[in-house]
Amino acid sequence: MTEGRRYWLMKSEPRVFSIEDLAQSPKQMTSWDGVRNYQARNFMRAMKVGDQVLFYHSNAEPPAVVGIAEVVRTAYPDKTQFDKTHHHYDPASDPSAPRWDMVDIRYRQTLKASLSLDRLRQEPKLKDMVLLRKGSRLSVQPVTEMEWAVVLKLAGAK
């Protein structure tokens, strides 16, 4: 694994934006906007180009890790916070000191077999994974290098 590379998990509802939507996006890239949680925003601010992302379908049946993406642009102001017509508009955000950021990610692969939340819970090596903690609802969260390796092994991915 690359020195200094970090690993993350990003959640998206598949009816809003799925791994398939990412794969079909222009240049297989998208801006990850609309994050309105300070801790998740701070995690995005810590992302570096080349960091790897587990793409997770939340509010799905079953919720599951379904693919892999890569960070291709570090955090920059989320333009939706200033758009009064957008559902992510934040009237308290000041353009001279933006409150919310986004990053750009690129599609890498769809897992041959998605890994359900229940399957992840069955793996003892993942017992401390942020995703599996009671009450964990963050849409962007860190993944350790060991957790990353275990998830990829379970998925049969490289």
C-alpha positions in Angstrom: 0.0 0.0 0.0 1.2 3.5 -0.8 3.0 5.4 2.0 0.9 8.1 3.5 -2.3 7.0 1.7 -5.4 7.1 3.8 -8.7 5.2 3.5 -12.2 6.4 3.9 -15.8 5.2 3.6 -18.4 7.5 2.0 -22.1 6.8 2.2 -24.7 7.5 -0.4 -28.3 6.4 -0.8 -28.4 4.5 -4.1 -31.6 6.2 -5.2 -29.9 9.5 -4.8 -26.4 8.6 -6.2 -25.2 5.1 -6.6 -21.9 3.4 -7.6 -23.4 2.9 -11.0 -24.1 6.7 -11.2 -20.5 7.3 -10.4 -19.3 4.8 -13.0 -21.4 6.6 -15.6 -20.5 10.1 -14.7 -18.4 12.2 -17.1 -14.8 11.0 -16.6 -16.2 8.7 -13.9 -15.8 11.6 -11.5 -18.1 13.6 -9.2 -18.0 16.3 -6.6 -19.0 14.9 -3.2 -21.2 17.8 -2.1 -23.9 18.3 0.5 -22.1 17.1 3.6 -23.6 19.1 6.5 -21.9 17.5 9.5 -18.8 19.2 10.9 -17.0 15.9 11.7 -17.6 14.5 8.3 -16.5 17.8 6.7 -13.3 17.7 8.8 -12.6 14.2 7.5 -13.0 15.5 3.9 -10.6 18.3 4.7 -8.1 15.7 5.7 -8.3 13.8 2.4 -5.5 13.8 0.0 -5.3 13.0 -3.7 -4.8 9.3 -4.1 -6.7 8.4 -0.9 -9.0 5.4 -1.4 -12.7 5.3 -0.6 -15.1 2.5 0.1 -18.4 3.5 -1.6 -21.3 2.5 0.7 -24.9 2.3 -0.2 -26.9 3.4 2.8 -30.7 3.2 3.1 -30.5 0.2 0.8 -31.7 -3.3 1.2 -29.2 -4.4 2.4 -26.9 -1.5 3.2 -23.5 -2.5 1.8 -20.1 -1.6 0.6 -20.5 -1.8 -3.1 -17.4 -0.3 -4.7 -14.2 1.7 -4.6 -13.4 5.2 -5.5 -10.3 7.5 -5.2 -9.9 11.1 -4.1 -8.8 13.1 -7.1 -9.2 16.7 -5.7 -8.8 17.8 -2.1 -11.4 19.8 -0.2 -12.7 23.1 -1.7 -15.8 25.2 -0.9 -19.1 23.4 -1.6 -20.9 25.7 -4.0 -24.3 24.3 -3.0 -24.1 26.1 0.4 -24.5 29.5 -1.4 -27.3 28.4 -3.9 -30.6 29.6 -2.5 -32.4 27.2 -4.9 -30.5 24.1 -3.8 -31.6 21.8 -1.0 -28.1 22.0 0.5 -28.3 25.8 0.8 -27.0 27.2 4.1 -28.1 30.8 4.7 -25.5 31.0 7.6 -22.6 30.2 5.3 -20.5 33.2 4.3 -18.7 33.2 0.9 -15.7 34.9 2.4 -15.4 32.1 5.0 -17.2 29.0 3.6 -18.5 26.6 6.2 -18.8 23.5 4.0 -16.4 21.8 1.7 -16.5 19.0 -0.9 -14.0 16.8 -2.6 -13.9 15.1 -6.0 -13.8 11.4 -6.3 -13.3 9.0 -9.3 -14.8 5.6 -9.8 -12.3 2.7 -9.5 -14.4 -0.4 -9.4 -17.7 -2.0 -8.4 -17.2 -5.0 -6.1 -18.1 -8.4 -7.6 -20.1 -9.1 -4.5 -21.2 -6.3 -2.3 -20.5 -6.6 1.4 -23.6 -6.1 3.5 -23.6 -4.4 6.9 -24.5 -7.8 8.5 -21.6 -9.5 6.8 -19.2 -6.8 8.0 -20.5 -7.2 11.5 -19.6 -10.9 11.4 -15.9 -10.2 10.8 -14.1 -10.0 14.2 -11.2 -8.0 12.6 -13.7 -5.2 11.8 -15.2 -4.9 15.3 -13.7 -1.4 15.8 -14.7 0.0 12.4 -16.4 3.3 12.7 -19.2 2.1 10.4 -20.0 -0.7 12.9 -20.1 1.4 16.0 -23.5 1.8 17.6 -25.1 5.2 16.6 -22.5 5.8 13.8 -24.3 7.9 11.2 -21.4 9.8 9.6 -21.6 10.0 5.8 -17.8 10.3 5.6 -15.6 8.4 8.0 -12.1 7.0 8.3 -11.1 3.4 7.6 -7.9 2.0 8.9 -5.4 0.3 6.6 -6.1 -3.0 8.3 -9.9 -2.6 7.9 -9.4 -1.6 4.2 -7.4 -4.8 3.6 -10.0 -7.0 5.4 -12.9 -5.5 3.4 -11.0 -6.0 0.1 -10.2 -9.6 1.0 -13.8 -10.3 1.9 -14.9 -8.7 -1.4 -12.3 -10.6 -3.4 -11.1 -7.2 -4.7 -7.5 -5.9 -5.3 
